[in-house]
Every structure is written in C-alpha cells, then in structure tokens.
Amino acid sequence: MSHLELMSGCKKRKRGEKMFRFKTFGENGYPIEFNGSFRENVKELLEFGYCESSICSGIPSWSFQLEVSCQPPFHILLFVIEEPIDASIDQHCKHCLYVGWGHHLICNKKYHFVLPSKDTVIAILNCQGKFDGAISMKGKLNIVELQGHMMHGVFHSNGFAHLLCVNGMEAGSNLAGRQIMEFWDRLCTGLRARKVSLTDISQKRSMELRLLYGIAYGEPWFGQWSYKFERGSFGVTGPIYHKAIQTIQSMPLCLLLHYLTNTNHDLSGIMSRYQTLSDFSLATLGDLFHFMFELKSRLPEETCIESYSTGIAMEPTCRWSPKRIEMATRVIVEALKRADFRWVSRQEVRDAARAYIGDTGLLDFVLKSLGNRIVGNYLVRRSLNPVTKVLEYCLEDVSNVFPAQESLSTNNSKLKGRYKITKSQVMKDMYYFYKYILKDQKNTLNLGIFTAIQAAARVILDTKFLAKDYHIELPSRVELGLGEKLKLYCTIVLRNSIEASDEGIINKTMPPFECITLKANATFDELKQEVERNFSELYWGLRGFVSESMLNLNAAGTDLVFGLVDVGQKIILEGSTSERGMISELICESGLNSRTIDCPCGTKDDDGERMVSCDICEVWQHTRCVRIPNHQEIPHIFLCRRCEHEIIISPSLP
C-alpha cells in the first residue's frame, strides 16, 4: 500500500490536492525557480505544500505528495517540519560539533525534510486525534525523533545541512538508496544549500560500504554525489585517509596469492574465477573489487549470465595453425602436471616442453597467452614471484570451483567450458574477501602485507564524516536587480570575538556572507539596518545585534552605498549584541565546552566516539585508544598514562 493510500483516510486532506513528480521535484522551476538564498527558497517552496496540523503539535509542518510512478500507481509523502530553536530539545547541534562545524552560529530555525517509512505513516494515522501533547517537539513520538525513515535531512536556516539517514530497499524501503540520494541532491541543489554533511555508516549485507567502495573506486559510495572527506575520527586526517585508500587499492594480488596458496585455497580459487571472467588482468586488490562491482551491476536480478573461457586468442594473421597451438598447450599443461601443482619458473616449463616442441617461437607465444586461462579442468596461473622477480606458472584444479564446467579445447568453441554466476554469488564472494582479507586476519600469517591491509582498512573505517560543498558562487560584480535594487554580500563580526595577530584580524564567530537587497539610492545607515534585520532573523545569538561600524570600508552613514562600493567588494560590519546575559561562546553550535580532549591518537576535539575522563587531570581520551573494549563498561576509576607515570615515579610519602 502506498503512502498516499495510507493517508487517504485523513479527512482534513484537500480533495484533488496537487501532486508532484518525484523524479523532477527540486529541479529549477519545479515547483519554484529557486533564485534566492536558502532561506528565501525554502519559504517559497513551502507555499506549495499542504499545511499539516497533526504531525507535530504547535510546530509548523507541511507535506508534499510525490508520484514515483503511474503504472503501477506508487506515491510517497515528503514532510517538512520547521523547528524553531525555542522548541528544540537541545539548542546545540551535535552533528555540527562532530563534523567540525562547532564554530558555526546557532540558527533560529531548522527545517527537517523527511520521507517517512510506511510504518511511520501508519503510526501517524493511528495517533490522529491524540497528537496534542503526545507528539510535540519535546515528546517521544515526535516524527523528527523517530527512526527508520527512508530519508531524513535537516537544514539550518543559513544553508548548512546534515543528511541524517538514507534507508533503501535492503532496509525495507520501496525506493532504492540511489533514488533517494538523487532526490536529496536535487533538493540541496535547488534550495541552494551551502554545505551538507553526513555520517557514512552504510552497509551492504553487514559489510561496510565505505571500505568496499574505497577499495574499488577510491571513494565512498556517497562519492557518486561528490561527498568527500570532511573529518576523520581517532585523529585521521585527509592525507592519512587518502594514503590508506591508495595502499589497500594497490595491494598486488600476486603477493596475496603467494602467501595464501597454502593457507586458504578458497580465496585463491575465487580470485581465479574472476580473473577468467575479466577481459583484463586483475593485478591489484583494487582491480579485483572494481571488477566485481562492475560485474554485479551488469548481472540481471534473478537470472544468470554465462561466461566462457576464451582460451588462446586466435588472430587471423597468426602464423601457427590451431592444431599446432593446441598441441603445444597440451604439452605445457602436461609438464605443469608433472610439477605436482607447485609453482615452476617460466624457464623450467619452457625447457620441459622443448623435448616435444622444437619451435621456440610457438612455445613463447603459448606461454605468453596461457596466463590465467582455463584448459580442460585446470586453470593455468601465471604470477611474478615477489621475491625473485621471475615469472612462475602453476596449475590449479578448478573442477570443484566451477562444477558446471565441461572439458575445454582451445580450438573448439562448442567444447569450451562455461559456468554461471549470479549477483548473489558475487556478493557471497565479496563477503568472503571482506571477512578473510579485510576484517578477520586471525587465521592468516602474521606478515607485513596483512598488517598493512588491516591498518589501512581501520583508517578507512574511521573516516565516517563526509561533506559536499555546493559552491555557492558570490557574483564577481555588484548587481542591480529588477526595479533598480542593489544586491550586496555582507557579513558581521562581534566586537568581543575579534582577536589581533601578526596575520591580521582573527574572528571566531563570523557567519557566511548573506545577500542584502537595497534600493539603488540606499545609504550606509539603511544598509546597517538591513544587515541587522537579516542576521537577527537568521541567528539566535544575534537577535539583538547592533551594527556599529564597517571593518573594510570607510564611509559615513549618509553616503550612498552605490557610489562607494567597488566592483566585487564584500562588506564586513562590526557590532555587538544588546541581549543581556548572552555568553558569546553559547551562541555557537559547540556551546560552552569545558572538556579538555587530548588523546594519544592526536584528537583535540569531540568526534562523537566513546571517551573516558582521567580522574586526576580530567583530560578526555578515546576508550579504544586506551584499550577499553566497546563491550566493556568504562571503569569507575581511570588514570591516563601521564598521571599513572607521575604517580609511579613520585617519591613515596613518609
């Protein structure tokens, strides 16, 4: 049952209420032109929404009906909830704090954009008539606080935003995660969001996608929509993260195979399976995962595809007949069989085959062509020995790996072996690699290569905070708008937040520039009034802001703005707030954070990970960094290493 059908029982809904197309909602002109700032665009958009009185009692809310498809009919609802700061459970945004935006000023409003799950819509219908008090912004049944939405994003009124959740089909949604992300990206682009963050904890069959996609594509799954590294946990920086990606991507498969041959035959067999499927040599771990993802994307949902071993490619200009090539191939395979499935150097194989084949050119051609090819029930593997740097060959019996395989012949296509593979099989194989190479290495040899993989994987998994900058370009020149309106870009600084340094003025609480529209004959006094109005409407801590002077422009209040402002110049106004008792630190998202964080990993700010405080110096550190497992409770008494060391070396009391 669609959300629209579920909501059809609501008598307060307008008959014939306007419906929007899901696939184009948010594009320019649909339903609005999106020409202004975020604050202006969202106000104009909400004029097209249906006012909801029963979602959050006392909180302005709207809904939009979105048509996903006509045949079969499938509709969903988009809820938009305008949350004033006075109604918030917590005035400070923890998402801003964790992603590194704690210096941002607190906005007066947040806008929640929610694609609810079917269960949420049913809960709303069941609670109709009982919402008063039960589903207020500070109540437990508040839709903003509910979990399991298909999508939940929140915008601060200055255009900064956080994507809180995306739940695709694997989580029970009727929409794929890709469809939801494309919808969200259209919204952010249309509304003119400034910068959007998200916490990447997405999984696929219990596998962390940021690790899998990092190896396969060099970026997380959300990188398809230009989300990039913003902040790492446990002291991970951008260069460390990108180095970890590069390290694990470029890990040679021949090196892995060399060490895994005697310890895990399944892994080597799976690698061989995808090598034979690929038209190109899979040289690194990144090549392997990239090919598996690309192959999976091309496979049908339920059916299989058939893939054939190509044997040795026969060029029309080849100077040897198929019969001679087949004979040389069989001689080489028999020589490798006598090696009892051990790795043999190319020269050894060539010397053994010369007893039967006198044409060395033919032998060289076949040896070059046989690498990672199936012949009969065997895979002829070729690898560069990482120690001796010599090419080696080995036979591998693949009759058990490919049970549907028939005997092969290099010159008879009807007898070529085939096997079938499904999306499910690809995911199963990927999970096997994930478990035994990337995650669980307890049963592998304690060698440098596996230690490097584990360390790189840990760094990638510790990078969860991503962000996309929507690059709102300020115009390079002063514009005269319609009706002779002058558009300027201004920001403010608080007098008590300015610090002087050798590099100039440092301001801790300077918000982004805002577009201020004035008459062409406006004075600087009128500009100050307009700036005061705009910034007091935007920010909670600037409600009583009074502009006193301009930092980067010398002008009298009665001077005309248009006569003194240079092309492309931005204006910074200095002032103070008249609100009594307003503490400057409290007007920022980080709040009055008195905690001192100094972890061995290098972290100096709260990154949202579990921490413990030293009972002597009161410094906070990650529990993981001080070796307190997540499943273990934090001890009642904890001493950091520094305090513990000082106690040990301090002289005992008499």
Residue pairs with C-beta under 8 A, 6 or more apart in sequence:
1 118
2 73
2 74
2 75
2 76
3 75
3 76
3 77
3 116
3 118
3 121
4 65
4 75
4 76
4 77
5 75
6 118
6 121
6 122
6 125
7 13
7 77
7 121
7 125
9 125
10 54
10 125
10 128
12 53
12 54
13 50
14 50
17 50
17 65
18 48
18 65
19 65
19 66
19 67
19 75
20 30
20 31
20 64
20 65
20 66
20 67
21 30
21 66
21 67
22 66
22 67
22 68
22 76
22 183
23 68
24 30
24 186
25 31
25 64
25 66
25 78
25 183
25 186
25 187
26 183
26 186
26 187
26 189
26 190
26 191
27 186
27 190
28 34
28 190
31 45
31 48
32 41
32 44
32 45
32 48
34 41
34 190
34 191
34 192
35 41
36 44
36 192
36 515
37 159
37 192
37 514
37 515
38 155
38 157
38 158
38 159
38 191
38 192
38 193
38 194
39 157
39 158
39 159
39 537
39 538
41 190
41 191
41 192
42 111
42 155
42 157
42 191
45 80
45 191
46 62
46 80
46 82
48 64
49 62
49 63
49 64
49 80
50 62
50 63
50 64
50 65
51 60
51 61
51 62
52 61
52 62
52 63
52 79
53 61
54 124
54 128
54 129
54 131
55 61
55 63
55 79
55 81
55 124
55 131
55 135
55 143
56 81
56 131
56 135
56 136
56 137
56 142
56 143
56 144
57 131
57 132
57 133
57 134
57 135
57 136
58 87
58 136
58 137
59 81
59 82
59 83
59 84
59 87
59 136
59 137
60 81
60 82
61 79
61 80
61 81
61 82
62 79
62 80
63 77
63 78
63 79
63 80
64 77
64 78
64 80
65 75
65 77
66 75
66 76
66 77
66 78
67 73
67 74
67 75
68 74
68 75
68 76
68 174
68 175
74 174
76 115
76 150
76 174
76 175
77 115
77 116
77 121
78 113
78 114
78 115
79 112
79 113
79 114
79 115
79 116
79 143
80 111
80 112
80 113
80 114
81 111
81 112
81 114
81 143
81 144
82 109
82 110
82 111
83 109
83 110
83 111
83 112
83 137
83 144
83 154
84 108
84 109
85 91
85 106
85 107
85 108
85 109
85 110
85 540
87 137
87 138
88 110
88 137
89 137
89 138
91 106
91 540
91 591
92 106
92 589
92 590
92 591
93 106
93 156
93 162
93 589
94 608
95 154
95 162
95 164
95 197
95 199
96 102
96 104
96 156
96 160
96 162
96 589
96 590
97 589
97 590
97 606
97 608
98 199
98 231
98 465
98 606
98 607
98 608
99 162
99 197
99 199
99 230
99 231
99 465
99 467
100 230
100 231
100 465
100 605
101 160
101 197
101 589
102 588
102 589
102 590
102 593
102 605
102 606
103 508
103 509
103 588
103 589
103 590
104 156
104 158
104 160
104 511
104 588
104 589
105 158
105 509
105 511
105 539
105 540
105 541
105 542
105 587
105 588
105 589
106 539
106 540
106 541
106 587
106 588
106 589
107 156
107 157
107 158
107 538
107 539
107 540
108 157
108 537
108 538
108 539
108 540
108 543
109 156
109 157
110 154
110 155
110 156
110 157
111 154
111 155
111 157
112 144
112 152
112 153
112 154
113 151
113 152
113 153
113 154
113 155
113 184
113 187
114 143
114 144
114 149
114 151
114 152
115 149
115 150
115 151
115 152
115 175
115 180
115 183
116 124
116 143
116 146
116 149
116 150
117 148
117 149
117 150
117 167
117 172
117 173
118 174
119 148
120 143
120 146
120 148
120 149
123 141
123 146
124 143
127 134
127 135
127 141
133 139
134 141
135 141
135 142
135 143
136 142
137 144
144 152
147 165
148 167
148 171
148 172
149 165
149 167
150 166
150 167
150 168
150 173
150 174
150 175
150 180
151 163
151 165
151 166
151 167
151 180
151 183
151 184
152 163
152 164
152 165
153 161
153 162
153 163
153 164
153 184
153 187
153 196
154 161
154 162
154 164
155 161
155 191
155 193
157 538
158 194
158 511
158 512
158 538
158 539
159 191
159 192
159 193
159 194
159 195
159 472
159 512
160 193
160 194
160 195
160 196
160 197
161 188
161 193
161 194
161 195
161 196
161 197
162 196
162 197
162 198
163 184
163 196
163 197
163 198
164 198
166 177
166 180
166 181
166 184
166 202
167 173
167 177
167 180
168 175
168 176
168 177
168 178
168 179
168 180
169 175
169 176
169 177
170 177
170 204
170 205
173 180
177 202
181 222
181 224
181 225
182 225
185 225
187 193
188 196
188 468
188 470
189 470
192 470
192 472
193 470
194 469
194 470
194 472
194 512
195 467
195 468
195 469
195 470
196 227
196 467
196 468
196 470
197 230
197 465
197 466
197 467
198 222
198 227
198 465
198 466
198 467
199 464
199 465
199 466
200 209
200 210
200 220
200 221
200 222
200 227
200 463
200 464
200 465
200 466
201 208
201 464
202 208
202 209
202 210
202 221
202 222
203 209
204 212
204 427
205 427
205 431
206 431
207 430
207 431
207 434
208 461
209 220
209 221
210 220
210 221
210 460
210 461
210 463
210 464
211 434
211 438
211 457
211 460
211 461
212 289
212 293
212 430
212 434
213 219
213 220
213 221
213 223
213 293
214 220
214 245
214 248
214 249
214 460
215 245
215 248
215 249
215 285
215 286
215 289
215 438
216 286
216 289
216 290
216 292
216 293
217 223
217 290
217 293
218 245
218 246
218 249
218 286
219 228
219 245
220 227
220 466
222 466
223 466
225 468
226 468
227 466
227 467
227 468
228 466
228 467
228 468
229 238
229 241
229 242
229 463
229 465
229 466
230 465
230 466
230 467
231 465
231 607
232 238
232 240
232 241
232 459
232 462
232 463
232 464
232 465
232 607
233 462
233 463
233 464
233 465
233 603
233 607
233 608
233 609
234 462
234 599
234 601
234 603
234 607
234 609
234 622
234 624
234 625
235 599
235 601
235 602
235 603
236 459
236 462
236 463
240 459
241 459
241 460
241 463
244 455
244 456
244 457
244 459
244 460
245 456
245 460
247 452
247 456
248 285
248 286
248 452
248 453
248 456
248 457
248 460
249 284
249 285
249 286
250 284
250 285
250 286
251 284
251 285
251 286
251 449
251 452
251 453
252 283
252 284
252 386
253 271
253 282
253 283
253 284
253 285
253 287
253 288
254 283
254 383
254 384
254 386
255 386
255 449
256 267
256 271
256 285
256 437
256 449
257 268
257 271
257 381
257 383
258 383
258 385
258 386
259 444
259 445
259 447
259 449
259 450
260 267
260 268
260 444
261 268
263 443
263 444
263 445
264 436
264 444
266 432
267 432
267 433
267 436
267 437
268 396
269 396
269 398
269 400
269 401
270 401
270 429
270 432
270 433
271 282
271 288
272 372
272 379
272 381
272 396
272 398
272 401
273 398
273 401
273 402
273 421
273 429
274 282
274 288
274 291
274 292
274 295
274 429
275 281
275 282
275 372
276 307
276 309
276 372
276 373
276 374
276 379
277 291
277 295
277 307
277 421
278 291
280 287
280 291
281 287
281 371
281 372
282 288
282 291
285 437
285 453
288 433
289 430
289 433
292 426
292 429
292 430
295 421
295 426
296 423
296 426
296 427
298 305
299 305
299 421
299 422
299 423
299 426
300 423
301 423
302 422
303 422
304 420
304 421
304 422
305 420
305 421
306 418
306 419
306 420
307 418
307 419
307 420
307 421
308 413
308 416
308 417
308 418
309 373
309 374
309 408
309 416
309 417
310 373
311 373
311 374
311 375
311 408
311 409
311 410
311 411
311 416
312 325
312 329
312 366
312 369
312 370
312 373
312 410
313 369
314 322
314 325
314 411
318 325
320 359
320 362
320 365
322 410
322 411
323 411
324 359
324 362
325 362
325 365
325 366
325 410
325 411
326 409
326 410
326 411
327 357
328 353
328 357
328 359
328 362
328 363
328 366
329 366
329 370
329 375
329 410
330 375
331 353
331 356
331 357
332 349
332 353
332 363
332 366
332 367
332 370
332 380
333 375
333 376
333 378
333 380
333 395
335 349
335 352
335 353
336 344
336 349
336 378
336 380
336 393
336 394
336 395
337 378
337 395
338 352
339 348
339 394
339 395
341 394
341 395
341 396
341 397
342 394
343 383
343 385
343 392
343 393
343 394
344 392
344 393
344 394
345 390
345 391
345 392
345 393
346 367
346 390
346 391
346 392
346 393
347 390
349 367
349 393
350 360
350 363
350 364
350 367
353 363
354 360
354 363
357 363
367 393
370 380
370 382
370 393
371 380
371 381
371 382
372 379
372 380
372 381
372 382
373 379
373 380
374 380
374 398
374 405
374 408
374 417
375 408
375 410
376 407
376 408
377 397
377 398
377 399
377 405
377 407
377 408
378 395
378 396
378 397
378 398
379 395
379 396
379 398
380 393
380 394
380 395
381 393
381 394
381 395
381 396
382 391
382 392
382 393
383 391
383 392
383 394
384 390
384 391
384 392
385 391
385 392
398 405
399 405
402 417
402 419
403 419
404 418
404 419
404 420
405 417
405 418
405 419
406 415
406 416
406 417
406 418
407 415
407 417
408 415
408 416
408 417
409 415
409 416
436 443
436 444
437 450
437 453
438 453
438 454
438 457
439 457
441 450
441 453
441 454
444 450
465 607
474 489
474 513
474 570
475 487
475 489
475 568
476 567
476 568
477 567
477 568
478 486
478 487
478 488
478 562
478 565
478 567
478 568
478 569
479 486
479 487
480 486
480 487
480 520
481 487
481 517
484 519
484 520
485 517
485 518
485 519
485 520
486 517
486 518
486 519
486 520
486 522
486 561
486 562
487 515
487 516
487 517
487 518
488 515
488 516
488 518
488 527
488 561
488 565
488 570
488 571
489 513
489 514
489 515
489 516
489 570
489 571
490 513
490 514
490 516
490 527
490 531
490 570
490 571
490 572
490 573
491 510
491 511
491 512
491 513
491 514
491 570
491 571
491 572
491 573
492 510
492 511
492 531
492 535
492 542
492 545
492 547
492 572
492 573
492 574
492 575
493 507
493 509
493 510
493 551
493 572
493 573
493 574
493 575
494 507
494 509
494 574
494 575
494 576
494 577
494 584
495 548
495 574
495 575
495 576
496 576
496 584
497 507
497 508
497 509
497 510
497 584
498 505
498 506
498 507
498 574
499 505
499 506
499 507
499 508
500 506
505 551
508 588
509 541
509 584
509 587
509 588
510 572
511 535
511 538
511 539
513 570
514 534
514 535
514 538
516 527
516 530
516 531
516 534
517 530
518 526
518 527
518 530
518 561
519 526
520 562
521 560
521 562
522 530
522 560
522 561
522 562
523 557
523 558
523 559
523 560
523 561
524 550
524 555
524 556
524 557
524 558
524 559
524 561
524 564
525 557
525 558
526 561
527 561
527 571
528 547
528 557
528 573
529 547
531 547
531 573
532 545
532 546
532 547
532 575
535 542
535 545
536 542
536 543
536 544
536 545
539 545
539 587
540 587
541 577
541 579
541 582
541 584
541 586
541 587
541 588
542 577
542 587
543 577
543 579
544 577
544 578
544 579
544 582
545 575
545 576
545 577
545 578
546 575
546 576
546 577
546 578
547 573
547 574
547 575
548 573
548 574
548 575
548 576
549 573
549 574
549 575
550 571
550 572
550 573
550 574
551 572
551 573
551 574
552 569
552 570
552 571
552 572
553 564
553 565
553 569
553 571
555 564
565 571
583 592
585 591
585 592
586 592
593 606
595 606
595 613
595 620
596 618
596 619
596 620
597 603
597 604
597 605
597 606
597 611
597 619
597 620
597 621
598 604
598 619
598 620
598 621
599 611
599 620
599 621
599 622
599 625
600 621
600 625
600 626
600 641
601 622
601 625
603 622
609 622
609 624
610 622
610 623
610 624
610 630
610 634
611 620
611 621
611 622
611 623
612 620
612 621
612 622
612 623
612 626
612 628
612 634
612 635
612 638
613 619
613 620
613 638
614 620
614 621
614 638
614 639
614 640
614 643
615 637
615 638
615 639
616 639
616 640
616 643
617 640
617 642
617 643
619 640
621 640
623 629
623 630
623 634
624 630
626 638
626 640
626 641
628 634
628 635
639 647
